[in-house]
């Protein structure tokens, strides 16, 4: 008896496994689609359309309204096109994320560039200089470069400390790094409009998140209030890094591997520059407070 039951179950499974697999696949797709689009402006529009569509369908069915029923059925044909129009920004960002996955991307920053960025961000955090740095990858962000001041300068720790000094003219905005060079400063990045974000996030963090929503760039943010370091990539924000964990995480994202320390002599030899100075270019917050000549 048990053998017959087992054979019947096996027969049913072999007969309907495709339908079961299809149901599971659709369920997973609907769930992750809901998670991805939740909290966007398009989600509210979709909810409103669904309410109108279901209400008209119910009324036309209960009251046998032929014309309204025909309009509702005709409208459902174009619903797929309407969804593409409504969720065009989200779909574009999702496809860009898929194309920018490490499996498909060919862009990888140089080890020296990651070392310099990590060193600059560490010093900015220690001095509590607010900073916003966007590292361009496969997707061009030149359109935002046009909103700032073009520099096209060799990347250096001293240059970033100078740009983001609170008294500097270019500190209020974002810096774009491209191929190991500082392409532009004081750039205006799009601000994320997601309603599910933490209310404590300021405009600098929202701008860093916004540039990653529009491209595959990696944004690094330093808080001027706390000196906290954050990384934005692939529409996500990771916060509260220490200098050590920041180096490791940035290397994982840009180099797809662990961080390897570079000796200052080796780095200087590779770029044909003298060894870095021990004393910082810009004085820290306490020194500036005690300086009676600071303006």
TORGUDREN-312535 format. One record per residue (C-alpha): x, y, z; residue number from 1; residue in three letters. Coordinates in steps of 0.2 Angstrom, whole numbers. Example, Ala and Ser with C-alpha at 12.3 -4.5 7.8 and 13.67 -1.06 7.14 Angstrom:
BEGIN
<r X="62" Y="-22" Z="39" pos="1" code="ALA"/>
<r X="68" Y="-5" Z="36" pos="2" code="SER"/>
//
This chain:
BEGIN
<r X="0" Y="0" Z="0" pos="1" code="UNK"/>
<r X="14" Y="12" Z="4" pos="2" code="UNK"/>
<r X="23" Y="8" Z="-12" pos="3" code="UNK"/>
<r X="8" Y="12" Z="-22" pos="4" code="UNK"/>
<r X="6" Y="29" Z="-13" pos="5" code="UNK"/>
<r X="24" Y="33" Z="-16" pos="6" code="UNK"/>
<r X="22" Y="29" Z="-35" pos="7" code="UNK"/>
<r X="7" Y="40" Z="-36" pos="8" code="UNK"/>
<r X="15" Y="54" Z="-27" pos="9" code="UNK"/>
<r X="31" Y="52" Z="-39" pos="10" code="UNK"/>
<r X="19" Y="51" Z="-54" pos="11" code="UNK"/>
<r X="10" Y="67" Z="-49" pos="12" code="UNK"/>
<r X="27" Y="76" Z="-45" pos="13" code="UNK"/>
<r X="34" Y="71" Z="-62" pos="14" code="UNK"/>
<r X="18" Y="76" Z="-71" pos="15" code="UNK"/>
<r X="17" Y="93" Z="-62" pos="16" code="UNK"/>
<r X="35" Y="98" Z="-57" pos="17" code="UNK"/>
<r X="35" Y="111" Z="-71" pos="18" code="UNK"/>
<r X="19" Y="120" Z="-64" pos="19" code="UNK"/>
<r X="26" Y="119" Z="-46" pos="20" code="UNK"/>
<r X="43" Y="126" Z="-52" pos="21" code="UNK"/>
<r X="34" Y="140" Z="-61" pos="22" code="UNK"/>
<r X="23" Y="145" Z="-46" pos="23" code="UNK"/>
<r X="39" Y="146" Z="-35" pos="24" code="UNK"/>
<r X="48" Y="156" Z="-48" pos="25" code="UNK"/>
<r X="34" Y="168" Z="-50" pos="26" code="UNK"/>
<r X="32" Y="170" Z="-31" pos="27" code="UNK"/>
<r X="50" Y="174" Z="-29" pos="28" code="UNK"/>
<r X="49" Y="186" Z="-43" pos="29" code="UNK"/>
<r X="34" Y="195" Z="-36" pos="30" code="UNK"/>
<r X="42" Y="196" Z="-18" pos="31" code="UNK"/>
<r X="58" Y="203" Z="-24" pos="32" code="UNK"/>
<r X="49" Y="215" Z="-36" pos="33" code="UNK"/>
<r X="39" Y="221" Z="-21" pos="34" code="UNK"/>
<r X="54" Y="223" Z="-10" pos="35" code="UNK"/>
<r X="63" Y="233" Z="-24" pos="36" code="UNK"/>
<r X="49" Y="245" Z="-29" pos="37" code="UNK"/>
<r X="43" Y="247" Z="-11" pos="38" code="UNK"/>
<r X="44" Y="265" Z="-5" pos="39" code="UNK"/>
<r X="46" Y="272" Z="-22" pos="40" code="UNK"/>
<r X="35" Y="286" Z="-29" pos="41" code="UNK"/>
<r X="30" Y="273" Z="-43" pos="42" code="UNK"/>
<r X="23" Y="261" Z="-29" pos="43" code="UNK"/>
<r X="10" Y="274" Z="-24" pos="44" code="UNK"/>
<r X="5" Y="276" Z="-42" pos="45" code="UNK"/>
<r X="3" Y="258" Z="-44" pos="46" code="UNK"/>
<r X="-7" Y="256" Z="-29" pos="47" code="UNK"/>
<r X="-19" Y="270" Z="-35" pos="48" code="UNK"/>
<r X="-21" Y="261" Z="-52" pos="49" code="UNK"/>
<r X="-24" Y="244" Z="-44" pos="50" code="UNK"/>
<r X="-38" Y="252" Z="-32" pos="51" code="UNK"/>
<r X="-46" Y="260" Z="-47" pos="52" code="UNK"/>
<r X="-45" Y="245" Z="-58" pos="53" code="UNK"/>
<r X="-52" Y="233" Z="-45" pos="54" code="UNK"/>
<r X="-66" Y="245" Z="-40" pos="55" code="UNK"/>
<r X="-72" Y="247" Z="-58" pos="56" code="UNK"/>
<r X="-71" Y="228" Z="-61" pos="57" code="UNK"/>
<r X="-81" Y="225" Z="-45" pos="58" code="UNK"/>
<r X="-94" Y="238" Z="-49" pos="59" code="UNK"/>
<r X="-96" Y="232" Z="-68" pos="60" code="UNK"/>
<r X="-98" Y="214" Z="-62" pos="61" code="UNK"/>
<r X="-110" Y="217" Z="-48" pos="62" code="UNK"/>
<r X="-121" Y="229" Z="-58" pos="63" code="UNK"/>
<r X="-118" Y="221" Z="-75" pos="64" code="UNK"/>
<r X="-112" Y="238" Z="-83" pos="65" code="UNK"/>
<r X="-107" Y="232" Z="-100" pos="66" code="UNK"/>
<r X="-98" Y="248" Z="-106" pos="67" code="UNK"/>
<r X="-88" Y="250" Z="-90" pos="68" code="UNK"/>
<r X="-83" Y="232" Z="-91" pos="69" code="UNK"/>
<r X="-77" Y="234" Z="-109" pos="70" code="UNK"/>
<r X="-67" Y="249" Z="-104" pos="71" code="UNK"/>
<r X="-59" Y="240" Z="-90" pos="72" code="UNK"/>
<r X="-54" Y="225" Z="-100" pos="73" code="UNK"/>
<r X="-47" Y="236" Z="-114" pos="74" code="UNK"/>
<r X="-37" Y="246" Z="-101" pos="75" code="UNK"/>
<r X="-29" Y="230" Z="-94" pos="76" code="UNK"/>
<r X="-21" Y="227" Z="-111" pos="77" code="UNK"/>
<r X="-11" Y="243" Z="-109" pos="78" code="UNK"/>
<r X="-7" Y="240" Z="-91" pos="79" code="UNK"/>
<r X="10" Y="232" Z="-95" pos="80" code="UNK"/>
<r X="15" Y="247" Z="-105" pos="81" code="UNK"/>
<r X="9" Y="259" Z="-91" pos="82" code="UNK"/>
<r X="19" Y="249" Z="-78" pos="83" code="UNK"/>
<r X="35" Y="252" Z="-89" pos="84" code="UNK"/>
<r X="32" Y="270" Z="-90" pos="85" code="UNK"/>
<r X="28" Y="272" Z="-72" pos="86" code="UNK"/>
<r X="43" Y="262" Z="-66" pos="87" code="UNK"/>
<r X="55" Y="268" Z="-79" pos="88" code="UNK"/>
<r X="68" Y="275" Z="-67" pos="89" code="UNK"/>
<r X="67" Y="260" Z="-56" pos="90" code="UNK"/>
<r X="68" Y="248" Z="-71" pos="91" code="UNK"/>
<r X="83" Y="258" Z="-78" pos="92" code="UNK"/>
<r X="92" Y="257" Z="-61" pos="93" code="UNK"/>
<r X="88" Y="239" Z="-59" pos="94" code="UNK"/>
<r X="95" Y="234" Z="-76" pos="95" code="UNK"/>
<r X="110" Y="245" Z="-73" pos="96" code="UNK"/>
<r X="114" Y="236" Z="-57" pos="97" code="UNK"/>
<r X="112" Y="219" Z="-66" pos="98" code="UNK"/>
<r X="125" Y="225" Z="-79" pos="99" code="UNK"/>
<r X="136" Y="232" Z="-66" pos="100" code="UNK"/>
<r X="137" Y="216" Z="-56" pos="101" code="UNK"/>
<r X="155" Y="211" Z="-53" pos="102" code="UNK"/>
<r X="152" Y="195" Z="-64" pos="103" code="UNK"/>
<r X="149" Y="206" Z="-79" pos="104" code="UNK"/>
<r X="159" Y="222" Z="-76" pos="105" code="UNK"/>
<r X="177" Y="225" Z="-83" pos="106" code="UNK"/>
<r X="181" Y="240" Z="-72" pos="107" code="UNK"/>
<r X="193" Y="238" Z="-58" pos="108" code="UNK"/>
<r X="202" Y="253" Z="-49" pos="109" code="UNK"/>
<r X="220" Y="252" Z="-47" pos="110" code="UNK"/>
<r X="227" Y="247" Z="-30" pos="111" code="UNK"/>
<r X="236" Y="263" Z="-28" pos="112" code="UNK"/>
<r X="220" Y="273" Z="-31" pos="113" code="UNK"/>
<r X="211" Y="263" Z="-18" pos="114" code="UNK"/>
<r X="225" Y="266" Z="-6" pos="115" code="UNK"/>
<r X="225" Y="285" Z="-9" pos="116" code="UNK"/>
<r X="206" Y="286" Z="-7" pos="117" code="UNK"/>
<r X="207" Y="276" Z="9" pos="118" code="UNK"/>
<r X="221" Y="287" Z="16" pos="119" code="UNK"/>
<r X="212" Y="303" Z="11" pos="120" code="UNK"/>
<r X="195" Y="298" Z="19" pos="121" code="UNK"/>
<r X="204" Y="293" Z="35" pos="122" code="UNK"/>
<r X="212" Y="310" Z="37" pos="123" code="UNK"/>
<r X="196" Y="318" Z="32" pos="124" code="UNK"/>
<r X="186" Y="308" Z="45" pos="125" code="UNK"/>
<r X="200" Y="312" Z="59" pos="126" code="UNK"/>
<r X="198" Y="331" Z="55" pos="127" code="UNK"/>
<r X="179" Y="329" Z="54" pos="128" code="UNK"/>
<r X="179" Y="338" Z="37" pos="129" code="UNK"/>
<r X="163" Y="334" Z="28" pos="130" code="UNK"/>
<r X="166" Y="325" Z="11" pos="131" code="UNK"/>
<r X="157" Y="317" Z="-3" pos="132" code="UNK"/>
<r X="167" Y="308" Z="-16" pos="133" code="UNK"/>
<r X="160" Y="298" Z="-31" pos="134" code="UNK"/>
<r X="171" Y="285" Z="-40" pos="135" code="UNK"/>
<r X="165" Y="283" Z="-58" pos="136" code="UNK"/>
<r X="165" Y="265" Z="-65" pos="137" code="UNK"/>
<r X="157" Y="259" Z="-81" pos="138" code="UNK"/>
<r X="142" Y="271" Z="-81" pos="139" code="UNK"/>
<r X="148" Y="289" Z="-86" pos="140" code="UNK"/>
<r X="143" Y="303" Z="-74" pos="141" code="UNK"/>
<r X="150" Y="317" Z="-84" pos="142" code="UNK"/>
<r X="133" Y="325" Z="-84" pos="143" code="UNK"/>
<r X="135" Y="329" Z="-65" pos="144" code="UNK"/>
<r X="153" Y="334" Z="-69" pos="145" code="UNK"/>
<r X="146" Y="349" Z="-79" pos="146" code="UNK"/>
<r X="138" Y="355" Z="-63" pos="147" code="UNK"/>
<r X="154" Y="358" Z="-54" pos="148" code="UNK"/>
<r X="172" Y="365" Z="-57" pos="149" code="UNK"/>
<r X="182" Y="354" Z="-69" pos="150" code="UNK"/>
<r X="199" Y="350" Z="-62" pos="151" code="UNK"/>
<r X="207" Y="335" Z="-71" pos="152" code="UNK"/>
<r X="221" Y="334" Z="-58" pos="153" code="UNK"/>
<r X="231" Y="319" Z="-51" pos="154" code="UNK"/>
<r X="223" Y="312" Z="-36" pos="155" code="UNK"/>
<r X="232" Y="315" Z="-20" pos="156" code="UNK"/>
<r X="228" Y="316" Z="-1" pos="157" code="UNK"/>
<r X="233" Y="334" Z="0" pos="158" code="UNK"/>
<r X="222" Y="339" Z="-14" pos="159" code="UNK"/>
<r X="206" Y="331" Z="-6" pos="160" code="UNK"/>
<r X="210" Y="339" Z="11" pos="161" code="UNK"/>
<r X="212" Y="356" Z="2" pos="162" code="UNK"/>
<r X="195" Y="354" Z="-8" pos="163" code="UNK"/>
<r X="185" Y="349" Z="8" pos="164" code="UNK"/>
<r X="193" Y="361" Z="20" pos="165" code="UNK"/>
<r X="178" Y="370" Z="28" pos="166" code="UNK"/>
<r X="185" Y="387" Z="22" pos="167" code="UNK"/>
<r X="188" Y="381" Z="4" pos="168" code="UNK"/>
<r X="177" Y="388" Z="-10" pos="169" code="UNK"/>
<r X="175" Y="370" Z="-17" pos="170" code="UNK"/>
<r X="170" Y="361" Z="-1" pos="171" code="UNK"/>
<r X="152" Y="362" Z="-3" pos="172" code="UNK"/>
<r X="148" Y="348" Z="-16" pos="173" code="UNK"/>
<r X="154" Y="332" Z="-22" pos="174" code="UNK"/>
<r X="171" Y="327" Z="-30" pos="175" code="UNK"/>
<r X="171" Y="315" Z="-45" pos="176" code="UNK"/>
<r X="186" Y="303" Z="-46" pos="177" code="UNK"/>
<r X="189" Y="295" Z="-63" pos="178" code="UNK"/>
<r X="203" Y="284" Z="-68" pos="179" code="UNK"/>
<r X="214" Y="289" Z="-53" pos="180" code="UNK"/>
<r X="211" Y="308" Z="-56" pos="181" code="UNK"/>
<r X="200" Y="321" Z="-48" pos="182" code="UNK"/>
<r X="189" Y="325" Z="-63" pos="183" code="UNK"/>
<r X="179" Y="339" Z="-55" pos="184" code="UNK"/>
<r X="174" Y="346" Z="-38" pos="185" code="UNK"/>
<r X="159" Y="356" Z="-31" pos="186" code="UNK"/>
<r X="147" Y="345" Z="-41" pos="187" code="UNK"/>
<r X="129" Y="343" Z="-38" pos="188" code="UNK"/>
<r X="123" Y="326" Z="-37" pos="189" code="UNK"/>
<r X="104" Y="320" Z="-37" pos="190" code="UNK"/>
<r X="96" Y="318" Z="-20" pos="191" code="UNK"/>
<r X="88" Y="301" Z="-16" pos="192" code="UNK"/>
<r X="69" Y="303" Z="-14" pos="193" code="UNK"/>
<r X="66" Y="286" Z="-6" pos="194" code="UNK"/>
<r X="54" Y="288" Z="9" pos="195" code="UNK"/>
<r X="61" Y="273" Z="18" pos="196" code="UNK"/>
<r X="78" Y="281" Z="22" pos="197" code="UNK"/>
<r X="83" Y="285" Z="40" pos="198" code="UNK"/>
<r X="77" Y="302" Z="44" pos="199" code="UNK"/>
<r X="94" Y="306" Z="52" pos="200" code="UNK"/>
<r X="103" Y="305" Z="35" pos="201" code="UNK"/>
<r X="107" Y="323" Z="29" pos="202" code="UNK"/>
<r X="108" Y="329" Z="11" pos="203" code="UNK"/>
<r X="126" Y="324" Z="9" pos="204" code="UNK"/>
<r X="121" Y="306" Z="12" pos="205" code="UNK"/>
<r X="106" Y="307" Z="2" pos="206" code="UNK"/>
<r X="116" Y="314" Z="-13" pos="207" code="UNK"/>
<r X="129" Y="300" Z="-11" pos="208" code="UNK"/>
<r X="114" Y="287" Z="-12" pos="209" code="UNK"/>
<r X="106" Y="297" Z="-26" pos="210" code="UNK"/>
<r X="122" Y="296" Z="-37" pos="211" code="UNK"/>
<r X="122" Y="277" Z="-35" pos="212" code="UNK"/>
<r X="104" Y="276" Z="-39" pos="213" code="UNK"/>
<r X="107" Y="284" Z="-56" pos="214" code="UNK"/>
<r X="123" Y="275" Z="-60" pos="215" code="UNK"/>
<r X="135" Y="261" Z="-54" pos="216" code="UNK"/>
<r X="147" Y="274" Z="-46" pos="217" code="UNK"/>
<r X="153" Y="271" Z="-28" pos="218" code="UNK"/>
<r X="150" Y="286" Z="-16" pos="219" code="UNK"/>
<r X="160" Y="289" Z="0" pos="220" code="UNK"/>
<r X="153" Y="301" Z="13" pos="221" code="UNK"/>
<r X="162" Y="308" Z="28" pos="222" code="UNK"/>
<r X="150" Y="316" Z="41" pos="223" code="UNK"/>
<r X="156" Y="333" Z="47" pos="224" code="UNK"/>
<r X="146" Y="331" Z="63" pos="225" code="UNK"/>
<r X="153" Y="315" Z="69" pos="226" code="UNK"/>
<r X="167" Y="311" Z="56" pos="227" code="UNK"/>
<r X="158" Y="294" Z="52" pos="228" code="UNK"/>
<r X="162" Y="286" Z="36" pos="229" code="UNK"/>
<r X="149" Y="279" Z="24" pos="230" code="UNK"/>
<r X="149" Y="270" Z="8" pos="231" code="UNK"/>
<r X="135" Y="270" Z="-5" pos="232" code="UNK"/>
<r X="134" Y="257" Z="-19" pos="233" code="UNK"/>
<r X="121" Y="248" Z="-29" pos="234" code="UNK"/>
<r X="107" Y="259" Z="-21" pos="235" code="UNK"/>
<r X="113" Y="254" Z="-3" pos="236" code="UNK"/>
<r X="121" Y="263" Z="11" pos="237" code="UNK"/>
<r X="133" Y="256" Z="23" pos="238" code="UNK"/>
<r X="138" Y="266" Z="38" pos="239" code="UNK"/>
<r X="149" Y="268" Z="53" pos="240" code="UNK"/>
<r X="165" Y="261" Z="46" pos="241" code="UNK"/>
<r X="182" Y="262" Z="56" pos="242" code="UNK"/>
<r X="197" Y="267" Z="45" pos="243" code="UNK"/>
<r X="202" Y="248" Z="45" pos="244" code="UNK"/>
<r X="185" Y="241" Z="40" pos="245" code="UNK"/>
<r X="183" Y="255" Z="27" pos="246" code="UNK"/>
<r X="199" Y="250" Z="18" pos="247" code="UNK"/>
<r X="193" Y="232" Z="18" pos="248" code="UNK"/>
<r X="176" Y="236" Z="11" pos="249" code="UNK"/>
<r X="182" Y="249" Z="-2" pos="250" code="UNK"/>
<r X="194" Y="236" Z="-8" pos="251" code="UNK"/>
<r X="181" Y="222" Z="-9" pos="252" code="UNK"/>
<r X="170" Y="234" Z="-19" pos="253" code="UNK"/>
<r X="182" Y="242" Z="-31" pos="254" code="UNK"/>
<r X="196" Y="228" Z="-32" pos="255" code="UNK"/>
<r X="184" Y="213" Z="-29" pos="256" code="UNK"/>
<r X="197" Y="207" Z="-16" pos="257" code="UNK"/>
<r X="205" Y="210" Z="1" pos="258" code="UNK"/>
<r X="214" Y="226" Z="5" pos="259" code="UNK"/>
<r X="233" Y="225" Z="4" pos="260" code="UNK"/>
<r X="244" Y="238" Z="12" pos="261" code="UNK"/>
<r X="256" Y="248" Z="1" pos="262" code="UNK"/>
<r X="272" Y="254" Z="8" pos="263" code="UNK"/>
<r X="274" Y="273" Z="6" pos="264" code="UNK"/>
<r X="291" Y="271" Z="-3" pos="265" code="UNK"/>
<r X="284" Y="259" Z="-15" pos="266" code="UNK"/>
<r X="269" Y="270" Z="-19" pos="267" code="UNK"/>
<r X="280" Y="285" Z="-21" pos="268" code="UNK"/>
<r X="291" Y="276" Z="-33" pos="269" code="UNK"/>
<r X="277" Y="269" Z="-44" pos="270" code="UNK"/>
<r X="270" Y="287" Z="-46" pos="271" code="UNK"/>
<r X="287" Y="295" Z="-47" pos="272" code="UNK"/>
<r X="284" Y="307" Z="-32" pos="273" code="UNK"/>
<r X="293" Y="310" Z="-16" pos="274" code="UNK"/>
<r X="288" Y="301" Z="0" pos="275" code="UNK"/>
<r X="272" Y="308" Z="8" pos="276" code="UNK"/>
<r X="275" Y="321" Z="22" pos="277" code="UNK"/>
<r X="272" Y="316" Z="40" pos="278" code="UNK"/>
<r X="264" Y="333" Z="44" pos="279" code="UNK"/>
<r X="246" Y="336" Z="37" pos="280" code="UNK"/>
<r X="243" Y="349" Z="24" pos="281" code="UNK"/>
<r X="228" Y="356" Z="34" pos="282" code="UNK"/>
<r X="227" Y="359" Z="52" pos="283" code="UNK"/>
<r X="214" Y="349" Z="62" pos="284" code="UNK"/>
<r X="199" Y="357" Z="70" pos="285" code="UNK"/>
<r X="207" Y="360" Z="87" pos="286" code="UNK"/>
<r X="222" Y="369" Z="79" pos="287" code="UNK"/>
<r X="210" Y="380" Z="69" pos="288" code="UNK"/>
<r X="200" Y="384" Z="85" pos="289" code="UNK"/>
<r X="216" Y="390" Z="94" pos="290" code="UNK"/>
<r X="222" Y="400" Z="79" pos="291" code="UNK"/>
<r X="217" Y="418" Z="82" pos="292" code="UNK"/>
<r X="222" Y="422" Z="64" pos="293" code="UNK"/>
<r X="210" Y="409" Z="56" pos="294" code="UNK"/>
<r X="196" Y="417" Z="46" pos="295" code="UNK"/>
//
